[in-house]
């Protein structure tokens, strides 16, 4: 009799007799089959971008500008850093004069008044250049240039937002001069050169210690890692330093010159007055406002602030839940036409503070000072501007789109815009019906530099303004500048 052979069924990949390697391969294949063509967490088909978008990526970038211009466009020598070097160089020149010709240390006593005046002049510049009224005035003045002026001139004027380099250069120089001042005080006191009272020496030592602490915590890597600590120390040490500077100045003037009249004729007193007024003004306008928060998604909150007037177009406003401890700056967006007033801000989840804000929205916020011109306020210097935004970067851009003050075109790269931002998408499309909106959930992440340049060339823009995270901003702004395109973006100097 012919024997019948039974055919064994195939082994399941999960059975004990299955090779582990085969089981792993099977599971990976199953996972790829189930999730192929879908975006994790959203369940939306992954499709290629339409031709209207891909053609922007096909525009060839021009060759880089000549080598000398490339060097000048390097981030390490951007205007912000040039201003730091300029201020420090000016102080080195003053120091050279003091040693070589001024004889500040050559007489019977050190020229302490001259040293203190130079130190305080630097500190005052560092304070005043951050003053909101002055910042708005600088932006207003820079953007008075007509669009008929040569592009290179307007290109340079639009870098006005790099003014923070003056703050850094003056702060570093002022701290250095105060160190020189304290060392000179100690030298004169120990050598009994002139009359240096002990209280003056103690106050000056405490003052320069505060300046050194503030300077160290303001170093970019430390400031990024411990921003809350930087902010608190900058505020409270700054106030304490201002009080000590007044005490130190009064002691110095009354000791060396005597009488109340000397206080009125001493430059350091007037410099301190300028610095004090500059610091105090925003706090004199501290107020608590009612807010109403909408949450289109778990990632974004649209905050409606109750205010009697519309802020400056494209301005930013400092808001806080604890005014003595932390402040955060957001772009102001005009309220919809049907609204009774006020303005809005877009807050996206980017850290502990914003996460808590979105999850537990407040009913009131503290605001201080006045709305301050933002980086994108340089747009009026150009005939046509391309705005490039990623995610919640649409906030600072939307204010300019809604007013239509400049002929502009928008490229917005974000995940699932309708689901994330809700009705804001309708406002964007109403202001820019032909806006390029790249949905990263559906199309993946594009080459931002190529996308920006393709839109710039297609639209015929004169300049590009990019509002994105730090990595993308550097990529777009400096990438475009290297091929001869005026480009602007945040520099994260605060």
Secondary structure, DSSP 8 states (H G I E B T S, - for coil): ------------TTSTTS-HHHHHHHHHHHHHHHHTTB-TTT--B-----HHHHHHHTS-------HHHHHHTSGGGSHHHHHHHHHHHHHHHHHHHIIIII-TTTSSS--HHHHHHHHHHHHHHHHHTT-HHHHHHHHHHHTTS-TTS-HHHHHHHGGGGGGHHHHHHHHHHHHHHHHHHHHHHHHHHHHT-S---HHHHHHHHHHHHHHHHHHHHTSHHHHHHTHHHHHHHHHHHHHHHHHHHHHHHHHHHHHHT-SHHHHHT-HHHHHHHHHHHHHHHHHHT-EEEEEEEEEEETTEEEEEE--SS---TTEEEEEESSTTT--EEEE-EE--TTS-S-EEEEEE--SHHHHHHHHT--SEEEE-S--EE-GGGGGGGSSEEEEEEEGGGHHHHHHHHHHT-SEEEEEEEESSHHHHHTTHHHHHHHH-TT-EEEEHHHH----HHHHHHHHHHHHT-SEEEEES-HHHHHHHHHHHHTTT-EEEE-----
